[in-house]
């Protein structure tokens, strides 16, 4: 059953092992673990749920001890909430970038400052959404 993601601890363990210690590519990890490269990528991004078996296989193939703190179960409600927060975050960032772009082209000082303030507020709202996911 899909419904597990690597925790921050698990992600850090794997990233440290593959990038610092062994400089393994995702392709090499895929070959070593006999997991599809897209599955390896999904597991390492930690955004979309995978099977617990996938996480076990990944850790086993890399020789990393797997502990319960390395992964967590994600309910369908949480997944939907996380996906919606991500979409909202992206929308807010795009709006902030647009406001900053308009401000850079604005000649009137007061309007320019209003646009920059709006961009700042949008980025704060996006950051708050990001904090809610943690």
QUILIN-V547333 format. One record per run of one state. SS is the DSSP state (helix for helix, strand for strand, loop for the rest). FROM is the first residue (numbers start at 1). LEN is the number of residues. If there is no record, write none. Layout:
((SS	FROM	LEN) (SS	FROM	LEN))
This chain:
((loop	1	1) (strand	2	5) (loop	7	1) (helix	8	14) (loop	22	4) (helix	26	8) (loop	34	3) (helix	37	9) (loop	46	4) (strand	50	2) (helix	52	11) (loop	63	5) (helix	68	3) (strand	71	3) (loop	74	2) (helix	76	30) (loop	106	3) (helix	109	25) (loop	134	1))
